[in-house]
Amino acid sequence: MERKTFDLEMDRTAGSLAKTGRRLIRYALHFKTSLILALLMLAVAVGTDLAGPLIAKRMIDVHISGIEQPWYETKAEGAYAVAYGEKLYKRADRFAADEPRGAEVRVLQVNRDYYFVESPLAFDGDRSITEDGRLLITNGEQRQTYEARRLTVGEMYMFFRPEMNGLLHLCQFYFGLVVLSALFSYGQRYLLQATANRIIRKMRTDVFAHIHRLPIRYFDNLPAGKVVSRITNDTESIRELYVSVLANFFTGSIYMIGVFAALFVLDVRLAAICLFIVPVLAVWMYVYRLYAKRYNRVIRSTLSEINAMINESIQGIAVIKAFRREKQTEREFEEHNTRHFTYRSKLLSLNALTGHNLVGLIRTIAFVALIWYFGGVSISGVEGAISLGVLYAFVDYLNRLFQPIVGIVNQLPNLETALVSAERVFVLLDEKGEDVSDDRMERFKGKVTFEDVWFAYKDDEYVLKGISFEAMPGQTVALVGHTGSGKSSILNLLFRFYDASRGRIAIDDRDICEIPRQTLREHMGIVLQDPFLFTGTIASNVSLGDPAISRERVEQVLSEIGADRLLKHLPNGIDEPVVEKGSTLSAGQRQLISFARALAFDPAILILDEATSNIDTETEAIIQEALDVVKQGRTTFIIAHRLSTIKHADLILVLDRGEIVERGDHETLMKLGGRYYHMYQLQQGERVSMGEKTGTLSPGTV
């Protein structure tokens, strides 16, 4: 049974990922300006960060390793001329195009020392110093020696000094890029977070608003905890999509494109070898998502079940304790909790198996390729060798290449969670609802007509069968009958909580299906058997925050129904705080506030659904007195089990199994001697019996 429940939940949330992605993009496009600006800032931050290795390469190859380029004697003094001995020398790349050059010399590094060679090199290779102080260069079978003088630290600095300004300028430029990258990184992160929060705020608002557009029927079989989970937990998961996942995937893509571009600029062959990372990553992402999607759906569904059970347990905590169901409830909760833990563990194993392990494997393969390539170069000869700066930049870029891969891998669980959560949210948003109407209409006169009305909560299981009656303006209509006879269903149809399966319901001869639900209810009031109070104050529960209901009107209504007598002892009067569902107030006080709420809006049609069944005799007497006043000028429908409270109704409808079996006023039905008569006599007999036992009834009660 539980497996079928999960399969049903998964079927409802199943849908095209492409469609989900498009809808997420549409939500993001509501704030496209700030989102695009954030992504542009992100691109700039990535670009400035990627420029670092190229600057380091130039510093090494041009300003540091460049000392080993050929030097020539020169007659011209200048910033790049170096005095050594009695001559001036300038590096080959510092000569102007038409500037004359003298004899070539070289400055070469051997181990940790630098040597001055007064002749060009025939070839380069492994360098060493012989016992007699000569420079020996070998390259395979070739050997060549040169006269060489070791440079002191001061002399060596003289050859480096012309490059110091260039080094300092590059350092300053690099520092500027770091600062710029930091500023743009801050800006993009702030904008992305702010935009994501705005997107989720809109999404939550849309979901919450859509809930109020859904018919009552939708909530009959859906626990409140599941709805709450979709509005809070699922939308929070989607927020991570815009904040973390989007940033990491976009950053990773820019980084990887930039790194590969730089690698191809540095060395095409090695960059081509490293391209194996792309298909490996793509295949791994596909396989990962195949399993992660399945696990995440069960996890999100189970989390909804947990929320629903917690919500139900909190609301029914008194019943659980009274019937000693604590252990049983814990066991039922543990079943859901264990399922959630099991699939979380499966997802954790999947992440651990394919996450850092895979990245580490790819990294190892890439560095093996790097070592193999440079090893091959060193074996084949120096012709294919690359500069130290290129090597440094290559290693740096290769390390940087795995930073976005790690970021993408780490965000894949969040991506799958967000997509599954988005599917669940969009399933809720796709439920057919009805827009809230702001249309206004004149106050009803109050004529209500039911014409051959049939209604079923489920297909072909009719709870109302051919109901027909007419209530004239100002009349009081009472509905009586056993539990399940259809009394509440009639009023549910009148209030359009549900629509009739067949037949017609009209107010003032106008079909209520032609009137928007919100417009219809503008001139209707309802008092339920179990009144619901919102967190706030007594005054706010009466006015429901409607600015048209003044404080004076609230006080007036409470006074009219006699509520001031029961509420006056409260420390803050009508400003007394009301906690969730009004649990700190008595049943009578809650019901009086509910009465006041219904009457404050001056309804033309008033519905009382067993409104006095849960209150004490004293409070009922107060309400009965008030009803004689508030019913004036209103068409009133009353459902009551206490028949003594409806004796003065203009029309009493007796229902049995969804049909009206008797109708008329109290006197007519009593003379009829039918079902109503027996129900009334039975209740009066019970009262007499109770009175004889307690001694509270006086002679002539019956």
N, C-alpha and C positions, 0 to 999 in steps of 0.2 A: 504493500500500500504506500509506504513512504517512498519507495523507488518510483512508483507511478507519479507521486506528487512532484518529485524532483524532475522527472522527465517532462511533466506538464509545464513546470516552471521554465525549464530549459527551452522547450518548444516555443513558449511565449516570448522569450527573450532572444530566440534565434533570429537572425536577420543578416542581411548583407553588410559586411564590414565596410564596403565601399559606400553604401548608403549612409551608414553611421558616420563615416568620415566626412562625407559631404555635409551632413547636418551639423557636425561639429564646426566645420569651416564656416558655414552660414552664420552660426552663432558668433564666431570670431570676427566675421566681417562687419558686425554691428559696431565694432571698435577698431576698424581696419587702420585708421590713421595712426593711433598710438601703437598698434601691433606692428605695422610696417616700420614705423620709426624705431621701435625696439629691435627689430630684426636687422635693420640697417646699422644701428649702433653696434649690434652684436657682430656683424660682418666686419665693421671697422676695427673693433677690438681684436677679432681673430687675425685680421690682416696685419695689424701693427705687431701683434705677438709673433706671427710667423716671420716677420722681417728680421728678427733677432739673429738666427743662425747665418743669414746672408751677410749681415753686418760683421758678425764674428769671423766669417770666412774672409772678408776683405781685410779685416784687421790682421789676420794671421798671414794670408798669402801676400798682401801688398806691403803692409807696414812692418811685419815681423819677419816672416820667411823671405820676404823680398830682398833682404840683404844679400842673399846668395845669387841674385841675378848678376849678369856681367856689369862691371864698372869700367869707365873709360876716363883717361886723362882729359882734363879740360883747362882752358885758359880763363874761362869766365867764372867770376865769383858769383855767388848767389845763395839762396836759402838751401838748395839741395847739394851744393858743393862741399866736399869734405877734404880737409887738409891732412895729408898723411905723409910723413917725411918732409920733403921739400916740394911736393907736388899736390895738385888739386884733382880730386876724382868725383865723378858724378855717375849715378846709377843709370843704366841704359834707358829705362822707361821715363827718366826725368829730362832727357834731352829734347830740345825742340826738333822739328822735322828737318830743318836745314842747318842745324848747329853742328860745327865740326867736332869730330871725336878723335882722341888720341889712342894710345896703346890700351889694350884691354887687360884688366886685372880681375881677380875674383876674391871674394871673402867667403870662406866655407866653414861650416861647423863640423867639427870632428869630436864625437862624444860631447863633452860639455864645454869645450874650448872652441874659439874661433881663430882661423889662420888666414893670413894675407898671402895670396899667390900672385906673382907678377907676370902671369902669362895666361892665355886662354886654356880651357880644358878641351882635350880631344874627345873625351866622353866622360860620363859620370857613372858612378856605381858605388860599391862599398868603399868607405874611406877609413884610412888608418895612418898612424904616424910611425915611421921606422925609427930604429935606434939612433940613427944619425940625424934625426929631426926632419926628414923629408916626408912629404905627403904621398901616400901610396893609394891609388885608385884602381880597383879591380872590377871587371865586368865579364864574367865567364872566363874565357881564355885570355882576355885582354888585361894587360897590366901597364900602368904608367905612373912614374914618380915625378914630383914637382918640388922646386924649392919653395919653402913655406915659412913664414914667421908668425909665431903665436902672438895674438893681440892681447894687450893688457886690458883690464876692465875699462880704464879711461879711453883707450884707443877704440875699443869695441863700441863704447857709448857714442863716440864721435860719428861712427857710421850709422848708428841708430837715430842720432839726434835729428836729422832732417825729417824723419817720419813721426816725431813726437806730436807735432801740431795736428797731423792727420789722425793719429790715434786718439788724441783728446777730442777732436771734432766728432769722430765716430762714436766715442764714449758718450759725449753730450747728446748726440743724435739718438743713440740707443736709449739713454735715460729718458729723453723726451718721448720716445715711442712707448716706453714702459708706463710713463705717467699718463699718456694719451690712452693707452690700452686700459689702464685702471679706471680712468674717468668714464670711458665708453662702456666698460664692463659694468660699472655701477649704474650708469644710466639705463642700459638695456635691461639689467636685472630689475631695477625699480619699475620701469615701464612695463616689463613683462609680468611682474607680480601684480601691479596695479590693474593692468588690462585683464589678467586672469581672474582677479577678484571681481571685476565688473562683469565679466562674462558669466561667472558662476552666480553672481547676484541676480542677473537677469534670468538665468536658467532656473534658479530656485523660485524666483518670483513667478515665472511662467508655470512651473510645476504646481506651485501652491495655488495660483489663480485657476489653473486647469482643474484642480481637485474640486473647486467650488462650481465648476461647470459640469462636472460629471453627475449623472443621475444617482439617486439614492440606491438604486438597484446594484450599482457597481460595488458599493461598500458592504453589501449583504454578506458576501463570501470572502472578503478580503480583510484580514486582520489589520488594525491600525498600525501596528509595529512595522509591517511591510511597507506601508506608504511612507511612514516616517523615515525608514531606512533609505528609501529612494530619494527623498528630499534632502537628507543630511549626508549619510555615508556615501551614497553613489555620486552625488554632485561634488563632494569633497575629493573623491578619487578623480573625477574629471578635471578638477582644478589642478591637480598634479600634472595632468596631461599638458595643460597650457603652460605651466610654470617650469616644471623640471624636464618632462619628456620633450616638449617642443624645443626648449633651449638646448638640451643636450644633442638632440638629433640634428638640429640646424647647425649648431656649433661643430658637431662631429663631421657633418657633410662638408662644411666650409673648410675645416681643418684638413680633412683627408684630401679634398681636391687641391688645396693649397700645397700640402706636403708632397703629393705626387707630382704636381707641376714643378715644384722646386727640385725634387729628386731627378726628374727627367732633364732639368736644366743642368744639374750637377753631373749626372752620368746616366745615359740612356739605358745601358745594358743592365746595371744593377737595379734601376727603377723598374725595368720590365720584369725582372725576376720577382720583385716585391709585389707585383700586381696580383699574384696568387691570393693575396689577402682578401681582395674584393669578392670573388666568387665564394670563397670559404665562408666569409661573413654572411653573405646573402643566403647560402644554403642553411647555415646554422640558424639564422633568424627565422627562416621558414619552418624548420623542424621544431624549434623552440616554441613558436607561436601555436603550432599544431597541438601540442600537449598543454601549454600554459592556458590557452583559451578554454579548454575543457575543465581544467582544475578551477580556474577563476570563476566560471559560471556556477559551479557547485558551491564555491566559497561564498560568493555574493548571495546566492539563494539561501544558503544555510544561515548567513548573518541576518538576513531578513527574518527567517524563522526564529532565531534567537531573540531579536528585537521584539517580534510579535509576542513571544512567550513571556519575556520580561514585562512588557506592557500589560499583558493579561494577568500575570501574577501579582503585579503591584496593585492593579485595580481590584483584584479579588483576594487580596491578602487576608481580609477578615474571614472570608469563607474558607480559605485554605487552613488557617489556624483553627477555626471552629470545628472543622471536620478532620483535623489531624492529617492533612495531606502534604505536610512539609517534605517528608522523605520521598513520597511518590512524585511530587513536583520536581524535586532535585534530580531524581532519576530520569525523568522526562527531559529536563534541561540538559543533563549530562549526555544524553543521546545526541542532541543537536550539537553540543559543545565538542563531543568526541569526533563527530563527523567533520566539523569545522577544523579541528586540530589535525585530523588525518589528512585532509586535502591540503591544508597549509604545509604539513610536513612533506607531502608529495611535491608541492611547488618549491619548497625549500631545497629538496634533494635535486630537483631539476635545475634550479639556479646554481647550486653548488657544483653540480656535475658539468654543466655546460658554460658556466660563467667565467670565473677567473681561470679555471683550468684550461678552457679553450684559448683565452687570451694569452696565457703563459705559453701554450703550445705554439701558437702563431708567432709570438715574439721570439721564441727559441729558433724556430725555422728561419725566420727573417735574419737573425744574427748569424746563424750557420751559413746562410747564403752570402752574407756580408764577408764572413771570414773566408769562405771558399773562394769568393771573387778576388779579394785582395791577396789571398794566398796564391791563387793562380797567377795574378799579376806579378808577384815577387818572383815566382818560379820562371815565368816566361821572359822576364827582363824588365828593365826600367822604362822601355818605350811606352808601355801602357800604364805606367804608374801615374798616380794623381797626387795633387798637392796636399800638404797637411791641412790646409784650410778646408779643402773639399772633403777630406776624410772626417774632420771635425763636424762640418755642417751635415754630412750624410748621417753620421751616428746620432747627432742631435735631432735631425728631422725624423729619423727612424724611431727614436724614443718618443718624439712628439706624436707620431702617427698612432701610437697605441694609447695615448691619453683619450682621444675621442672614442676609440673602440671600447675602452673600459667604460667610458661614460654611456655609450649606447647600450652596451651589455647590461650595465647596472640599471638602466631605465626601462629595459624590456618588460620586466614584471609590472612596473607602473603603467606601461603602455597597454598591456593586455588587461590589467585591472580596470583602467580607464575606459577602454573600448567596451568591455562587458558591462560596466556601470552605465555607460552612455546608451547601450542597447536597452537596458532596463528602464532608464529614464524616458527614452523615446517611445518605448512600448506604452508607458503610462500616458505620455503626451498624445499618442495616437489613438487613445481611447476616445470614442465619439462623445463629445460633450455639447453643451449649448452655451453660446455667449451670454454673458450677463447683460441684461438690457437696462438702459437708463430711461426708457420711455415712461411717461407718467400718464395717468388716466384719472378721470373723475371718480369720486368715491362711489362705491356700489350703492344701489338702493337696497340690495340684500336678498333678491329673489333667487333661490337655488332650485335647479331642476335636474333630477336624474331620470334618464329615459332608457330603459332596458339595458342597464349597464352590467357587463360581464368583465371579470378580471381574474387573472391568474399570475401568481408570482413565478411559477414554472409552467412550461408548456402543458396545456390541456388539464392542469390541475386547478380548476376554477375555485376560488374562495368566495366570489360574488357571482350570483346567477340571476340575471334579469331584474336587477334592482331598479325600481321606479318609484319616485315620490317627488313632492313639490313643497318647498318651504317658502312661505311668503315673507316679505320684509318685516323685520321686527319680531318674528316668531321664534320660539324656543323649541328645538327638535331634539328629542332624547333618543338615544340608541341603546337598547338593552338586549341581552342574550348571553348565552354561555360563552366561555372562553373559546375562541376560534370560530365564532359564528360570523365574523366579518365586520364587526363594528369599526375597529381601527382602520380597516382597509377602505371603508367608505370615506373616512376623513382623509386618509392618505391620497385618495384619488381627488378629493375636493381641493386639497392643497397642492395637487400636482407633484407630489413626491414620486408618484407613478402615474402612468397614463392608462386609461381603460383599454382592455383588449377589444371590447365591442361596446356599442351603445354611445350615448352622448350625455355630457354633463354641461350644464349651462348656468351662467350667473347673469341675471337680468336679461335672459333670453339670448345671451351670446355664448357660443361654444368656448369653453375655457382653453381648448387646444389652439384657438386662434389668438390667444393672449400670451405674450411672453411670461414665463414663470415668475420672474422677479416683479414684473408689472402687476401680475395677478395677485401676488402676495402682499403688495403695498397696502391694501385695505383689508387684510386678513390678520387675525391674531390667533395664537395657539398656546395652550397651557397643557403640558404633558404630565403624565402620571409621575415620572421621575424627572423633576426639573433639573436643567443643567445651568450652572452658574460659571461665569468666566472669572479668571483672576483679575482683581481690581478692587472696586468698592461696591457697596450696595447701590449707590447712585449710578455708577457706570454700568451696572448690570441691568438697571431699569432703562436707561437711555440708550444703551449699547453704543455710546459714543456719537449718537446722532445730534448734530448741533441744533436741529429743530426742536429737540426735547430739552427745554430749559430746566434749571434746577427747581424752579417754582413748580413746573409741571410734574416733576418727579415727586416732590413733596405732596402735591395735590392728589396724585393718583394713589400714593401710599396711604394717604388719609382717607380717601374714598373707600378703599377696601378694608380699612381698619387695621392696616399693617403697622401704623404708628404705635398702636397699643402693645404690640409684641416686640417692636424694634427700639422703642424709646429707652429701654434699660441698657442698650449697648453703649459702650464708652464714647464712641465717635458718631453715634447716630447713623445717618445715611452715608457717612464717610467711613464707616467701619470697613476695614480691609476684608476682602473675600479671597481666600486661598483657593487652590484648585478644586473645582466642583463644589465649593462652598461647604467643605467638610466640617468647618468649625461652627456652622449654623445648624439649627434643628431642622427637621423635615418640614415643620409648619412654617418656619421663617423662610426657608428656600421656596416653598410653594407660594407664599405671599409675594415674594419678590418676583416670581415667575408670572403671577397674576398681574402685578403692577406693570411688568415689562409689556405684556400683551395689551393692556389697556392704555398705556402711555401713548401708543401710536394711533389711538382712536379708530380701531378697526370697524368696518361695516359688518364683517362676519367674524364671529368669535367661536373658536373651537376649544372645548374643554375635554381632554382625553383622560377620563378617570382622575380628574385633577384633585379630588378630595379623598381618594382612597387611601393615601398614605399619611394622613394627618390626623391629629387628635380631635376629639369631639369639640373642644373649646374653639380651636382654630377653624374647624368646619363650620361652626355656628357663626363665626365672624365672617367667613367667606360667603355663607348663604345669605347673610344680611347684605353684604356688598353686591352679590349677584343681582339682587332685586333692583339695585340702582344701575349697575353697569350694563344690564341687558336691555335697558330702555334704548330704543332706536337702533338696535343691532339684531341681526339674525344669529342666533346662538345654537350651536350643536354641542350636545353633552353626551358623553359616554359615562355611564355610572352603573356600578354594581349595587350601590345603596339606592334602592328604588324610592326611598322616602325623600331623596333630594330632588326627584324629578316629578313629583306629584303635580306641580303647577305648569309643566311643560305643555305647549300648545299641541304638539304632535309627538307621540311616542311610537317608535318603530321597534317591533320585537323581531329579532333575527334568529334564524336557526339554520346552520350549515349553509350560510351564504344567501339565504332567501328571507324575504320579509313575510312572516307568517301571521302577524297581527299589526294593526295600526289604529291610532286614535288617541284621544286624551285619556287621562287617568280614569275618569268616571266611566267612560265608554268601555275601556278594557276591563275594568272591574266587573261591570255588568255582563260583559261577554263571558266571563268565567273561564277563560282559556289559559294559555300558557302564562301570560302576564299575571293573571289573578293568582295562580298557584305560586308563582315566584314571589309575589308580594306577600301572600299569606305565610309562605315559608320563612321569609325574612322577619316578618312581624312575630311569628312564633318563636324564632330564635331570640329575638329581643326580649320577649316576655319571659322565656326560659332563663335568660341571663339575668333579667331583672329580679326574678323570684329568688335566684341564688345569691345575688348581691344585695337585694333590698333597695335598689336604686330607682325602680320604676314606681310611679304613683298610679292609683286607680284610674281607669279610663285611658290608659296609654294606647291600647289597641282600638 
